[in-house]
């Protein structure tokens, strides 16, 4: 009775004194999207920040989703094969086999993931050990760095370096280039992988065959894996060619190629991605996948499979969505380029993707610099812009490692994959801002 009385007198919610956070999470807590999505939702009237279209997916895709959802095959509401819905992996193997010029086994050379994001997570978890180095080309999609660290690896950064264009032309994303000697110096015995993102988010750079060959030759020489993030593969402009690094000599056996139905079919919320590569690599991704999310939504996979079936039949024809969408986006890109240039916010013309980076140097008088601030200038500028002008964009420094953020802190990234009305509203804000700056 005495023990029972003592037990009942203990506090019901005793606090834990031991640490609860796993070491792998240290330094990875902050996320640019959490902060800026909240800011945009609170303040912006025009959101050109986060990379998603505000126009619908093509009719053929949504109709396929409705058929899958309401059709007679009730099994589409149940679990499907964990590593990919059979109709989807079969058409992906057929489609990418055609592009890569090789026979792909849908069961071993393709794996479906919860968006390209989970595909990246699987790669880092499957391949990277404590002490391994992973080369990341800057600017980079921001999740690469924390995902490498969470796997126990060490990110090694190499920047694309801008070269001023001639004759006063606008800078292009092609003017941002790797220094071959600098890249070569980053490879060592500790290098396990390099992450390639072409077309590149945030810059819109489409890596040339020569640049890809440089990377490929170094991978072969040092026996390094390549994680190739190609989610914007269809979104290239001005007649540029997207070259798949897995197609280069010596690269198939060491490359995992990542794709996304979200970017391919303008349906980012469906979260259907995939990996393509040799079984010797994908077998390890399957181990991570089966012990984390296990499988992806069956109905969405079925609809994406039907979308790819259509595109395979129309491949290379004018009515193909893969030809129509980049034409439409190139027009939107050109319109935003002209709009930004007209107000003095100098754009870097992208060769691909949803994104356009602009130089904000001429607008620095609106947001004075704070010399001793730990926060990069472009981050403060972007926060000020969304709060005071109602226009949301993302600071380019968010796509650099901590040591390099202040070297590239006078650019912001806009997304132009938006309805014409959205882009016009952004232009109206910029024009009004310009008038306010020039008026006495």
N, C-alpha and C positions, 0 to 999 in steps of 0.2 A: 504493500500500500504506500509505504514511504517512497519507494522508487517510482511508482506510478505518479505520485504527487509531484516529484521533482521533474519527471519527464513532461508533465502537462504544463509546468511553469516555464519551460524553455521557450524562447521566441519562435514563433511559427515560421518566420522567414529569415533564417540566419544567413548572412551574406557570405559568399565564397571568398576566401582570401587568396586562393591559388590562381595563377593566370589562366584565362580561358582561351585566349587568342593563340592559334597555332602560329609558329614562327614563320611559316610560309606566307602569311598575310602581312607581315611587317613591311611598311612602306608602300603598300598597294591600296590603301583605303580610299584615297582621293580619286575621283572620277570626273572628268570635265563635263560629261554628258549629264550627270546628276545635277550639277550646279547650273549649267546653262539651259537645260530643258526647263528647269524650275523658273529661272529668270525670264525665259521667253514666254512661258505660260502666264507669268504674272504681269509682264510689262509690254510685250511686243504686240504691235498690230500687224506686222509683217515678219514672218519667220523664215529667213534664208539660212538658218543655222544647221539644224540636224538634217542628215542626208536621206530624205525620203521624198518621193513625189507627192504632191497634193492633187494629182489627177489619177483617174482609176486605171486598173490593169486593163488589158485589151478584152473586148467582149468574148472572144473565143475562150479565154482562160476562165473568166467568171462563169460563163455558161457551162464549162467543163466541171467547175466546182459544184454548181447547182445540180447538175446531172448526177454527180457522185454522191451528193448529199441526199437527194430525194429519189434516187433511182431504186430499182428492185434489188440491187445487190446490197443487202443489209450487212454483209460482212465488212463493208467499207467503214462501218462504225466501230469496228473491233480492232484488236491488235493486228498488225501485219508483221512481216519479217523484220526482225530487229535491225538488221544492217541495211535495210532499204526495201521498200515496197517492190515486189518483183517486176511489175510493168515499168516502174520508173528506172530501176537499175538497168533493165534491159535496153530501154531506149537511150539512156545516157551512155551505155557502153557502145551502142551502135553509132550514136551521134559523135561522141568524142573519139571513137576509134577512127571514124572518117577524117576528123580534123588532124589527128596525130599520125595517121597512116599506119595503124597497127590493129590487130585483132584483140579486142578487150573482152575478158570474161566478166559478165555482169555480177557474178557472185564473189569474185575475188579482186577485181580491179576497180570496183566502184563501191563506195559506202555513202549512204545518205545520212545527213546530220541535221541538228536543229539550227539551221542557218549556217553561214560560213563561220560565224563566231564560235560555235561549238566545234567545227572542223579544226579551227586554229588551236583551240584548247586541247583537243585530242592529240594533235601533232606535238605540242610542247610537252604534254604529260607522257606521251609514248616514247619520245626520243631523247629528251633532255634529262641528264643526271646532274647531281651535285658536282660542281667544278667544270662542267661543260660550258663553252662559250658559244653564243649565238650572235652572228653579225646581223645588225638591223640598219637598213639604209634610211637616212633622215631626209625629209620629214616622213614619219611613219604613222600608220593607223595606231591610235594610242594604246590599244590593248596588247600589242606585241610585248612591250617592256614588262608590264606586270605579270603577264602569263609566263614569260621566260623565268622571271624571279620566283614565281610560285612553284615552278617545277624544280627549282634549285639551281638554275643556270645563271650565267653572267652575261648580260647584254653587252655587246661591243658595237659602238655606233660609228658609222661612216656617213658624212653628209653629202648630198648633192650640192654642188657649189655653183651659184649663179654667175653667168657671164653676160656682161652688158651687150645688148643687141646693137647692131650698126645702124647708121642713118636715122637715128631717132625713132626707130620702130618700137612698137609695144613689145615687151619681153614675152617670150613664149616659154611654156613648160619645157620645151626642148633645150632651152638655154641653161637649164639646171642639169649639171653633168657630174658624173663620178670622176674623181682623179684616179687613174689606173694605179699609180704608185701607192697612193693612200689606201685604196681598196686592198691591194696586194699585201700591204703591211699588216692588215687586220687578221689575215689568216695565220693560224699557228697550229701546233699539235693539239691544243685544247679546243679548237673550233669544231663543233659538232654539226652546225647547220647555218645557213644564211636564209633570211626571210626576204623574198622578192615580192613586191606589189606593183604589178603593171597591168593596166593603167593605174597610176599611183593616186591614192587618196592621202593627202589633200591637194597635191599640186596639179594633178591631171596629166602628169608626164607618162608618155608611152615609150618604154625603153626600146631602143633601136636594136637591130640584129647584131651590130657590132658591140653594143653595150652588154647584150645578153651573152654573146660569145665570150667576152672577157670574164663574166661571172661564171659561165659554164666551165671554161678552161681552168679557173682557179678551184672550182668544186671538184673537178676530176683530179687535178694535181694533188690536192690535199685530202681527197677522199671525204668530202663534206656533203651533207644532205642539203637539198633545196626545198623550202616550204614556199610554194608559189601561189600567192593570193591573187587570183585573176577574176574577181567578182564583177569587174567592169569590162570584161572581155569584149562585149558587143558594143560598148559605148566609146567608139573612137571616131575622130572627126578629120575633116580635110583630106580624106583619102589615105589616112595613116593605116598601117597594118599592125594588128595585134599578133605578135609572135609568141607561141607557147614554148617556154624554155625546155619543157620535157621533150620537144621535138628535135632539139639540138643533139649533136653527137655526144654519146656518153651520159646523157642526162635522164633518160627514162628510168633507169634503175635506181636513181638517187633522188627523184623528185616526187613530191606529193602536190598535185594541182588542186586548188580549192575553187569551187564555183558557188553561185547563189541564184536561186530562183527569184529571190526578192529583187535583185538588181536586173536580172535577165528579163523578167516579166512585170516589173513595176509593182510588185506585191511584197513589200518588205515585211509586213506583219504576218505573213504566212510562215516565215522562219523555216524554209526548206533550203538546205545547202547540200553540198556533196564534196567528196574527195575522189580523185582519180589517180591511180598509180600502180606500181608493181605489188603483187601480193606480199612480197617479203617485207614491205613497209606497211601496207594496209592491215596486215594481220595484227599488228601491234595497236593500230588505231581502233580496230574492232574490240580489242580487250578493254581499252579505256571507255569506249562507247557503251559496251554492254554492262559496265560497272558504274555508269553514271546515268544518262538519260534513257538508255536502252533502245528507244525507238522514237520516231517522229509521227506527227498526226497523219493517219492513213488517208483521209479524204483529201488533204492538201497534196500529198504525194501523188495520188491518183490524178488530180487535176493538172499538176505539173507534168506528169507523164504524157497526158493528152496534148498539152501545149507543145512539148518537144516533138511529139509525133507529127503535129501539124507543121512545125518549123523544119523538120527533116524533109518532108514532102515539098516544102516551098524553098528549100535552101538555095540561096543565090538569086532568087526571083524578087522582083520589085515589091510584091505584096507580102513578103516575109516581114514579120515584126522586127526581126533582127536587122533589117535594112531600114524600115520605116522609123523606128524609135530614134536611132542616132541622127537621122535627118532632122527630125523634129527638135531634138535636144540641141543640135548644132545651131539652129535658128535662135533658140532661147539663149544659148551661150553668147552668140554674136550680139543679141539685143542687150544683154546685161553688160557685156564688154563696152559697148558704145555708151551705155548709160553711166557706167562708172568713170570711163575716160572723160566724158563730157563735164563731170563735176570735179575732176582732178584727183580721183582716187584710182591710181594707175593699176590696171588689171594685168595679170600674167595670163596670157591666152592659153587655156588648157588644150592638150591634144586628145583628151578623153575624160571619162567619169562624169559625175554630176556637179563637179566643183570648180570654182574659180577663186584664185588667191589674188588679193589686191593690196597694193602698197598704200599705207595710210599716212605717209610722211607729211603730206601737205595739209593734213587735218590735225596735226599735233598741237596747234595753237588752241584747239577746242578743249583738249584734255592735257594740261601741262604735265611734264615729266616730273617724277619724284625720284631724284638721283639715288637715294639710299633704300628705295623700296625693294623688298624681296619679290614682289609680284611683277612679272614681265609687263612692259608697257602695253602691248597689244591686248593683254587680258583686261587691264583696267579700262582701256579704250572701248573694248567690246561690251563690257558691263555698263559703261557710261552711255554708249550708243543705244543699247536696248532700253535703258531706263529713261533716257532723255529724248530719244528720237523714235522709239518704238520699232526699231529695226534690229533684228537678231542675226548675228554672225558668230563665227568661232575664231578665237585667236590662233594664229599659226604656231605660236610657241607651245601650244598644247600637244603638238606633234613632234616635239623634240625632247631629248633627255634633259635632265636638270642642268647639266654643265653647259649645254648649248642654247638654252632657251633665250638668253639675252642677246645672242648673236642674230636671232631672227625674230625680233620682237616688234617689227613695224609692218606686219602683214596681218590681214584677217581673211578667213575663208567664207565664201558665199556658196550656197547651193542654188543652182539654176534649174533643177528638175522640178519646176513649178508651173502652175497655170499662168496663162498670160496676164490674167487679172492680178495675180500675186506679184509678178514681176513689174507690172505697171504701178502698183501701189508702192513698191520699193523705189521705183524711179521717182515717183512724186515726192517721197520723203527726201531723197537725195537732192532733187532740184530745189525744194524749199530750203534745205540745209545750205546749199550753195548760195542762194539768194540772201539768206541771213548773214552769211560770212562776208559777202561783198557789199551789202548795204551799209551806208554810213551810220 
